[in-house]
Amino acid sequence: MRNRIRLLAAAVSTVLLLSACGPLPPGTAAAVVDGTPIPRDAIERAITGLELGELREAIAAGLPAELVGAERDAAIREQVDAVVLDTQRRVLDLYIRREIVRIVADEAGVAATEDDRDRARDALIASIGGPEALSEVLAQAGFTEEVFEDVIVEQEALLEALRREVLAGAELAVREPRHILVDTEEEAAEVIAELAAGADFAELAIERSQDPGSAQVGGALDAAPRGAWLPEFDDAVWTAELGAVVGPVQTQAGFHVIEVVAEDTLVADELPPQQVQQLVSGELDARFFAALEETEVRVDPAFGVWSDDANDPSLRPVDPVGFAPSAPPPGEGELSQEQLEELLEQLEGDS
C-alpha cells in the first residue's frame, strides 16, 4: 500500500519533479499547488489524531531524571511540538500530492466516480486489516478520518480513474512458443534434424527436453509479450516466422530449439495483472513527468521546505527556533519516528 498512501504509487515516485517557486508568507494557506490553496486549518486539524496527553507522559518518562522544573517542562513542550509538526507536515505532503494527481486527472479529462471511491476505500481498509483496524491505525499514524476520506481515498479514486482511462483501448501483442531445451549445441542440432525428418515436436520435447516446467506438456509455454523471456530466447521468438523451427538458441539455461505456434493481440480486459501494471505504470509515469515539470508548489515555511531530490521529492523538515531537531526518545505509549514510519508502511503497503 505504500504507493496508495504516498499517492503516486510506485509508478511515479521516481519522476515526481515538483517545481517549488519560493515559500509562501505565513497566512491562511499552508501551501498552494498551481494556484489551488490548501487551507492551513485543514492541516492544523491533523493534531486531533494525536493523544497529546499520552504523548506528553511518554516523553516525560524518557527524559533524564536530573532534568526538573522549568527545563523539564520546556523539553516536553519542544518534543510534543516536534511530533505535532511532523504529523502536520506529513498530512500536508499528502494534500499536495493529491492536488498533483488531480491536475493530471483534469488534463486527462477524467474524474473519480462514487464507484471509484467505494472501491478505493474498500481496498485500503482491507489492506490494513479490516474496518475494525481503521480507527486505531489512523490514530496511531496521526491521521484523522477526514484525511483518510478527503485525501487518501480521494487520491486513490483519482488514480483508479486514470488507470481506467489509460487502459481504454489498450492492446498488447503476445506470442506462444514451444521449445526443447538440451545441454549441448550438438544435441540441439540432432533435434532439429529429427524434426526436419518428420518427428513430432511435442513427443521430442517429452523425450528429450531438460526444461522441467514445459517438457511434460510438449514444450509448450504460455503466451507472453515481448521481454518476457531471457533476451536470446525472446529475440528468437519475436523474429521467428509463425510455425518455423529455429535454433539452436543459446541462453544461460542451455540450447533451445523453438517453434512459435501462435500469436495474438490481447485487449486490456484479457491481459494478465502483471502486463496491466506495466502498461499503466509506463503511461502514467510519462503523463506525470510531463505535467509535473511545470507544477508550481509554494509552501508556508512553518511546515517545511520542498526537497528538489528527484529520487525522493517531498516536504522536508527544517529546524525552526523552538522545535527539537529530532523525534523524542521512545517511551511507553509514545510513537517514535521509527514507529511512525512503520505505521505509514502498514497503511501504504503494496497495492
Secondary structure, 3 states (H helix, E strand, C coil): CHHHHCCCHHHHCCCCCCEECCCCCCCCEEEEECCEEEEHHHHHHHHHHCCHHHHHHHHHHHCCCCCCHHHHHHHHHHHHHHHHHHHHHHHHHHHHHHHHHHHHHHHHCCCCCHHHHHHHHHHHHHHCCCHHHHHHHHHHHCCCHHHHHHHHHHHHHHHHHHHHHHHCCCEEEEEEEEEEEECCHHHHHHHHHHHHCCCCHHHHHHHHCCCCCCHHHCCECCCECCCCCCHHHHHHHHHCCCCCEEEEEEECCEEEEEEEEEEEEEEHHHCCHHHHHHHHHHHHHHHHHHHHCCCEEEECCCCCEECCCCCCCCEECCCCCCCCCCCCCCCCCCCCHHHHHHHHHHHHCCC
